[in-house]
Structures are given as structure tokens and as C-alpha cells.
């Protein structure tokens, strides 16, 4: 069994690449004090709109010991999901690129289980938990700490290798590993994401007001689209990629090659007329097991009504 932290870290990264992850980084499982202060302020200012779940489990979001007692390391993985093809009808209602695929949580979590199996085979039994956007974990903060990228002015993690169209996952464990080095901020003086947001949701670099965000209102908002947002949706009915589409770091992103990330059959071929005629039976048969289930049929119909 390998016990040297540096050697273990090298082996884990090598296995992560072999499993198809685009990058893998490691950070020490300490408290996220700076992020906690920002989160507390953001919540106090009401920038989370109706997402009351953000107010719960704040200690778990910023202290990995609350999730895995005795945790010593956070292993972060990154998956590029930039598609090789897009919606074919240029006038069709727009959905976020991450929603092109089947449930990414399951796909990535399955691969993380394989990585954890490798760790236990070569480094011994560990106390651990796997996360893929499924628990109170500040994934972008951990990825940034591990050196996978930096938090851009659009609040997304940006990788120099793959841009910002990425899925993240973590293994929090009690194995001592060698942490990576944090990456500098490469946004520079660029403000394209802030300038491009049609609703002014990016109040300042790295400060998002969810109540003004198209993505929030088309996915998380359980009520009606507010008057202040109507006429600003730019044909979007599920999510919004505008602040990523304009980012220079996404100019030359290569399409994903991650196993299992193939667009849902028939989704990208849907025409404007097919979206307008969408009934609940077609919705369930087409979008079952995808991210589009999160909004529900009624949510999609609501969004279609206010997409312009």
C-alpha cells in the first residue's frame, strides 16, 4: 500500500485522467473561512432570492469536518461538458448546454466511485463521501483551492484548460494527500460577462443577484416570472449561458469526450413548433432522467410563455 502523500496524490491524478476526467486537483480539508464570510453577507443581503435551502447547513458548506469527520483532503475532479453540436433550429427556445445531457450527477458519481475504489485498493481503506452537486458543498471553492481554476467575474470556475463549461465533483476523505497550488485570477480587466448580462444579475465581479438571474427564474423559481424579468429572457426557457458564451476563456474550448455525455436523443432537433406544442406526455418521455426534470412540465410551459 502506498502511504506517501505526494506519491498518493500523483497516482490519484493519473487514475482520474485514465477514467476520463479532464482535470483533478487536491486541497487540504480546512475550513473555508473567507467563503463563509462572503456567503453570510450574500445571504443577509437577500441575493439568494427564494432559495431558502441556501440558508441551511451553512456550517457544512464551509467545514468538511461536518460532512466527513476526520477529513484531511478534498479531491476535486473536473469534466468539460462543452457540446460538439447545438440546437438545430436557430429560433427554437434555448436551453442551457449542460441540460443537453442525461443526468450528469449519476454519470460523474459512477466514475468517482471507480476512483475511490482505486484509492482503497492502492492506499488502504478510507473514510470518505462522494459529492456531485448533491449536498451542501461549495464545489467551486474547493476546485479553486486545488488549483483547477479560479472563480471568474461571472462566479463560475474557469479552467485554463477547458474554460467554464465544466461539471465538478468531489471526494472528501481522511487520507493525507499533498495539496495543489491555487491558480491566479486570469480575468484581468475583462468585464464582458458583466456587460453582457441582459438583466444586470452580476452586480459586481463575483457578486450574483439570483433574483435578477435568468437561470434562477427558469429553473429554481417556483412561482411566476416577475414583471421586472419579462421581455429580458432572450428566448431562454431553461438556464442561461450568456455570461459564459462571451468569456474569452471559452473561445477555443474543445467538445467533451467524457464517457456517457451524449445529448439526449431528439432534444437538439426540436423545432420551435414542437416546443410550442409540447404536452406533458411528450415532456416526460423526452426529458425523463435529464436536468430539465428539475423545473417540471408546468415550469417549462411557464417559461415558454415568457421567453421573449
LINFENTA-V127925 format. One record per residue. N is the residue number from 1. PHI is phi in radians with two decimals (NA if undefined). PSI is psi in whole degrees, 0 to 359 (NA if undefined). NEAR is the number of other C-alpha atoms within 12 Angstrom. Layout:
n:N phi:PHI psi:PSI near:NEAR
n:N phi:PHI psi:PSI near:NEAR
This chain:
n:1 phi:NA psi:135 near:15
n:2 phi:-1.41 psi:134 near:22
n:3 phi:-2.18 psi:344 near:20
n:4 phi:-1.21 psi:123 near:16
n:5 phi:-0.97 psi:318 near:24
n:6 phi:-1.17 psi:316 near:18
n:7 phi:-1.14 psi:319 near:20
n:8 phi:-1.06 psi:318 near:29
n:9 phi:-1.10 psi:318 near:33
n:10 phi:-1.09 psi:315 near:24
n:11 phi:-1.12 psi:320 near:29
n:12 phi:-1.12 psi:316 near:40
n:13 phi:-1.11 psi:318 near:34
n:14 phi:-1.06 psi:317 near:22
n:15 phi:-1.20 psi:323 near:26
n:16 phi:-1.07 psi:317 near:36
n:17 phi:-1.14 psi:321 near:23
n:18 phi:-1.10 psi:327 near:20
n:19 phi:-1.38 psi:355 near:31
n:20 phi:1.83 psi:357 near:28
n:21 phi:-1.16 psi:144 near:40
n:22 phi:-1.38 psi:336 near:37
n:23 phi:-2.83 psi:161 near:36
n:24 phi:-2.62 psi:132 near:44
n:25 phi:-2.41 psi:164 near:42
n:26 phi:-2.31 psi:139 near:44
n:27 phi:-2.34 psi:155 near:39
n:28 phi:-1.24 psi:143 near:37
n:29 phi:-1.49 psi:59 near:40
n:30 phi:-1.61 psi:178 near:31
n:31 phi:-1.30 psi:147 near:29
n:32 phi:-1.67 psi:72 near:28
n:33 phi:-1.14 psi:317 near:19
n:34 phi:-1.13 psi:317 near:15
n:35 phi:-1.17 psi:325 near:27
n:36 phi:-1.11 psi:317 near:23
n:37 phi:-1.09 psi:318 near:17
n:38 phi:-1.15 psi:315 near:21
n:39 phi:-1.06 psi:315 near:29
n:40 phi:-1.03 psi:317 near:23
n:41 phi:-1.18 psi:317 near:16
n:42 phi:-1.07 psi:317 near:22
n:43 phi:-1.20 psi:319 near:25
n:44 phi:-1.07 psi:326 near:15
n:45 phi:-1.40 psi:356 near:17
n:46 phi:1.29 psi:26 near:21
n:47 phi:-1.35 psi:357 near:27
n:48 phi:-1.64 psi:7 near:28
n:49 phi:0.93 psi:234 near:27
n:50 phi:-1.65 psi:12 near:21
n:51 phi:-1.42 psi:72 near:20
n:52 phi:-1.11 psi:337 near:18
n:53 phi:-1.09 psi:338 near:15
n:54 phi:-1.17 psi:338 near:25
n:55 phi:-1.38 psi:341 near:24
n:56 phi:-1.56 psi:155 near:17
n:57 phi:1.00 psi:36 near:21
n:58 phi:-1.08 psi:325 near:28
n:59 phi:-1.13 psi:323 near:24
n:60 phi:-1.23 psi:328 near:23
n:61 phi:-1.15 psi:331 near:36
n:62 phi:-2.05 psi:1 near:31
n:63 phi:-2.39 psi:101 near:32
n:64 phi:-1.09 psi:341 near:40
n:65 phi:-1.11 psi:334 near:27
n:66 phi:-1.30 psi:340 near:23
n:67 phi:-1.71 psi:319 near:30
n:68 phi:-2.34 psi:96 near:27
n:69 phi:-0.96 psi:132 near:21
n:70 phi:1.48 psi:7 near:23
n:71 phi:-1.01 psi:138 near:28
n:72 phi:-2.13 psi:337 near:30
n:73 phi:-2.49 psi:151 near:39
n:74 phi:-2.09 psi:118 near:49
n:75 phi:-1.67 psi:119 near:51
n:76 phi:-1.90 psi:137 near:47
n:77 phi:-2.10 psi:155 near:46
n:78 phi:-2.28 psi:136 near:47
n:79 phi:-2.21 psi:120 near:47
n:80 phi:-1.25 psi:126 near:38
n:81 phi:-2.01 psi:14 near:38
n:82 phi:-1.05 psi:127 near:35
n:83 phi:-1.37 psi:159 near:27
n:84 phi:-1.55 psi:343 near:20
n:85 phi:-2.53 psi:164 near:20
n:86 phi:-2.27 psi:181 near:26
n:87 phi:-1.03 psi:131 near:26
n:88 phi:-1.36 psi:324 near:16
n:89 phi:-1.48 psi:112 near:18
n:90 phi:-1.12 psi:343 near:15
n:91 phi:-1.76 psi:359 near:21
n:92 phi:-1.16 psi:151 near:26
n:93 phi:-0.95 psi:136 near:37
n:94 phi:-1.60 psi:135 near:39
n:95 phi:-2.05 psi:151 near:38
n:96 phi:-1.07 psi:147 near:34
n:97 phi:-1.06 psi:328 near:41
n:98 phi:-1.16 psi:339 near:35
n:99 phi:-1.49 psi:2 near:40
n:100 phi:-1.17 psi:338 near:35
n:101 phi:-1.85 psi:163 near:39
n:102 phi:-1.06 psi:174 near:28
n:103 phi:-0.92 psi:106 near:28
n:104 phi:-1.21 psi:335 near:35
n:105 phi:-0.99 psi:311 near:29
n:106 phi:-1.16 psi:317 near:25
n:107 phi:-1.08 psi:313 near:29
n:108 phi:-1.28 psi:321 near:39
n:109 phi:-1.08 psi:322 near:30
n:110 phi:-1.05 psi:319 near:23
n:111 phi:-1.21 psi:324 near:33
n:112 phi:-1.15 psi:326 near:38
n:113 phi:-1.11 psi:323 near:24
n:114 phi:-1.16 psi:321 near:23
n:115 phi:-1.15 psi:319 near:35
n:116 phi:-1.15 psi:322 near:34
n:117 phi:-1.03 psi:317 near:23
n:118 phi:-1.07 psi:315 near:26
n:119 phi:-1.01 psi:314 near:36
n:120 phi:-1.26 psi:331 near:23
n:121 phi:-1.24 psi:326 near:17
n:122 phi:-1.88 psi:345 near:21
n:123 phi:-2.27 psi:1 near:26
n:124 phi:1.67 psi:169 near:20
n:125 phi:-1.12 psi:136 near:18
n:126 phi:-2.26 psi:152 near:25
n:127 phi:-1.50 psi:127 near:25
n:128 phi:-2.77 psi:165 near:32
n:129 phi:-2.51 psi:146 near:31
n:130 phi:-1.83 psi:139 near:36
n:131 phi:-2.35 psi:136 near:36
n:132 phi:-2.46 psi:85 near:33
n:133 phi:0.91 psi:37 near:22
n:134 phi:-2.26 psi:9 near:19
n:135 phi:-2.72 psi:170 near:25
n:136 phi:-1.25 psi:75 near:25
n:137 phi:-2.18 psi:131 near:40
n:138 phi:-1.45 psi:81 near:38
n:139 phi:-1.03 psi:317 near:41
n:140 phi:-1.15 psi:323 near:37
n:141 phi:-1.12 psi:316 near:41
n:142 phi:-1.16 psi:320 near:45
n:143 phi:-1.10 psi:319 near:42
n:144 phi:-1.16 psi:319 near:40
n:145 phi:-1.09 psi:329 near:35
n:146 phi:-1.46 psi:353 near:38
n:147 phi:1.63 psi:13 near:34
n:148 phi:-1.35 psi:342 near:44
n:149 phi:3.01 psi:198 near:40
n:150 phi:-2.34 psi:161 near:34
n:151 phi:-1.44 psi:116 near:33
n:152 phi:-1.34 psi:174 near:39
n:153 phi:-1.17 psi:343 near:33
n:154 phi:-1.56 psi:9 near:37
n:155 phi:1.31 psi:1 near:30
n:156 phi:-1.55 psi:153 near:36
n:157 phi:-1.30 psi:130 near:42
n:158 phi:-2.01 psi:125 near:40
n:159 phi:-1.79 psi:136 near:41
n:160 phi:-1.14 psi:335 near:32
n:161 phi:-1.43 psi:318 near:25
n:162 phi:-2.22 psi:4 near:30
n:163 phi:1.32 psi:211 near:38
n:164 phi:-1.97 psi:356 near:42
n:165 phi:-1.43 psi:77 near:38
n:166 phi:-2.37 psi:147 near:40
n:167 phi:-1.71 psi:149 near:44
n:168 phi:-2.15 psi:153 near:44
n:169 phi:-2.62 psi:161 near:46
n:170 phi:-2.46 psi:151 near:47
n:171 phi:-2.10 psi:114 near:47
n:172 phi:-1.68 psi:126 near:41
n:173 phi:-2.53 psi:169 near:36
n:174 phi:-1.68 psi:19 near:30
n:175 phi:-1.52 psi:132 near:38
n:176 phi:-1.38 psi:124 near:30
n:177 phi:-2.30 psi:167 near:33
n:178 phi:-1.56 psi:117 near:27
n:179 phi:-1.25 psi:152 near:34
n:180 phi:-1.41 psi:180 near:28
n:181 phi:-1.80 psi:132 near:19
n:182 phi:-1.08 psi:145 near:22
n:183 phi:-1.57 psi:144 near:23
n:184 phi:-1.15 psi:166 near:19
n:185 phi:-1.44 psi:117 near:22
n:186 phi:-1.83 psi:18 near:21
n:187 phi:-1.26 psi:329 near:29
n:188 phi:1.06 psi:222 near:15
n:189 phi:-1.55 psi:0 near:12
n:190 phi:-1.11 psi:136 near:19
n:191 phi:-2.30 psi:26 near:24
n:192 phi:-1.05 psi:322 near:25
n:193 phi:-1.14 psi:316 near:35
n:194 phi:-1.12 psi:319 near:31
n:195 phi:-1.22 psi:329 near:22
n:196 phi:-1.46 psi:338 near:22
n:197 phi:-1.08 psi:118 near:32
n:198 phi:-1.27 psi:347 near:28
n:199 phi:-1.99 psi:1 near:30
n:200 phi:1.19 psi:31 near:27
n:201 phi:-1.23 psi:333 near:36
n:202 phi:-1.54 psi:97 near:31
n:203 phi:-1.22 psi:329 near:25
n:204 phi:-2.84 psi:170 near:19
n:205 phi:-0.92 psi:122 near:26
n:206 phi:1.23 psi:18 near:26
n:207 phi:-2.15 psi:108 near:29
n:208 phi:-1.85 psi:132 near:35
n:209 phi:-1.74 psi:104 near:31
n:210 phi:-1.05 psi:329 near:32
n:211 phi:-1.13 psi:346 near:29
n:212 phi:-1.91 psi:2 near:33
n:213 phi:-1.61 psi:129 near:39
n:214 phi:-1.04 psi:319 near:44
n:215 phi:-1.06 psi:315 near:37
n:216 phi:-1.04 psi:311 near:38
n:217 phi:-1.22 psi:331 near:41
n:218 phi:-1.55 psi:349 near:46
n:219 phi:-2.12 psi:309 near:36
n:220 phi:-1.67 psi:332 near:32
n:221 phi:-1.17 psi:118 near:31
n:222 phi:-1.45 psi:349 near:23
n:223 phi:-1.82 psi:210 near:17
n:224 phi:-1.45 psi:156 near:22
n:225 phi:-1.23 psi:124 near:33
n:226 phi:-1.16 psi:155 near:23
n:227 phi:-0.94 psi:323 near:13
n:228 phi:-1.13 psi:341 near:19
n:229 phi:-1.72 psi:341 near:28
n:230 phi:-1.18 psi:137 near:26
n:231 phi:1.53 psi:359 near:19
n:232 phi:-2.09 psi:6 near:26
n:233 phi:-1.36 psi:345 near:37
n:234 phi:0.91 psi:45 near:30
n:235 phi:1.21 psi:15 near:30
n:236 phi:-1.65 psi:133 near:37
n:237 phi:-2.12 psi:351 near:42
n:238 phi:-2.71 psi:103 near:41
n:239 phi:1.37 psi:179 near:35
n:240 phi:-2.75 psi:126 near:37
n:241 phi:-1.90 psi:11 near:34
n:242 phi:-0.97 psi:313 near:34
n:243 phi:-1.22 psi:344 near:38
n:244 phi:-1.62 psi:322 near:35
n:245 phi:-1.03 psi:326 near:26
n:246 phi:-1.53 psi:352 near:24
n:247 phi:-1.24 psi:127 near:35
n:248 phi:-1.01 psi:333 near:24
n:249 phi:-1.27 psi:352 near:30
n:250 phi:-1.83 psi:8 near:29
n:251 phi:-1.14 psi:319 near:18
n:252 phi:-2.07 psi:34 near:17
n:253 phi:-1.26 psi:134 near:26
n:254 phi:-1.48 psi:153 near:23
n:255 phi:-1.12 psi:154 near:24
n:256 phi:-1.12 psi:149 near:29
n:257 phi:-2.23 psi:16 near:21
n:258 phi:-1.22 psi:133 near:31
n:259 phi:-1.00 psi:128 near:23
n:260 phi:1.66 psi:348 near:24
n:261 phi:-1.58 psi:84 near:33
n:262 phi:-2.15 psi:137 near:29
n:263 phi:-0.96 psi:147 near:31
n:264 phi:-1.06 psi:128 near:30
n:265 phi:-0.95 psi:129 near:18
n:266 phi:1.51 psi:344 near:21
n:267 phi:-1.17 psi:311 near:35
n:268 phi:-1.28 psi:345 near:31
n:269 phi:-1.56 psi:352 near:24
n:270 phi:-1.09 psi:132 near:28
n:271 phi:-1.58 psi:171 near:20
n:272 phi:-1.01 psi:316 near:23
n:273 phi:-1.11 psi:322 near:14
n:274 phi:-1.16 psi:321 near:21
n:275 phi:-1.12 psi:318 near:32
n:276 phi:-1.13 psi:328 near:23
n:277 phi:-1.61 psi:6 near:16
n:278 phi:-1.01 psi:124 near:24
n:279 phi:-1.91 psi:172 near:18
n:280 phi:-1.15 psi:326 near:20
n:281 phi:-1.13 psi:314 near:12
n:282 phi:-1.15 psi:320 near:18
n:283 phi:-0.99 psi:312 near:28
n:284 phi:-1.18 psi:320 near:19
n:285 phi:-1.27 psi:329 near:19
n:286 phi:-1.51 psi:320 near:29
n:287 phi:-1.85 psi:5 near:31
n:288 phi:-1.05 psi:131 near:24
n:289 phi:1.39 psi:14 near:22
n:290 phi:-2.03 psi:171 near:30
n:291 phi:-1.12 psi:336 near:29
n:292 phi:-1.15 psi:346 near:36
n:293 phi:-1.18 psi:336 near:26
n:294 phi:-1.07 psi:322 near:24
n:295 phi:-1.36 psi:328 near:30
n:296 phi:1.47 psi:161 near:27
n:297 phi:-1.04 psi:314 near:29
n:298 phi:-1.10 psi:325 near:25
n:299 phi:-1.14 psi:318 near:29
n:300 phi:-1.11 psi:316 near:40
n:301 phi:-1.09 psi:318 near:28
n:302 phi:-1.03 psi:314 near:28
n:303 phi:-1.14 psi:324 near:42
n:304 phi:-1.07 psi:325 near:31
n:305 phi:-1.16 psi:325 near:22
n:306 phi:-1.96 psi:22 near:28
n:307 phi:-1.24 psi:339 near:33
n:308 phi:-1.64 psi:NA near:21
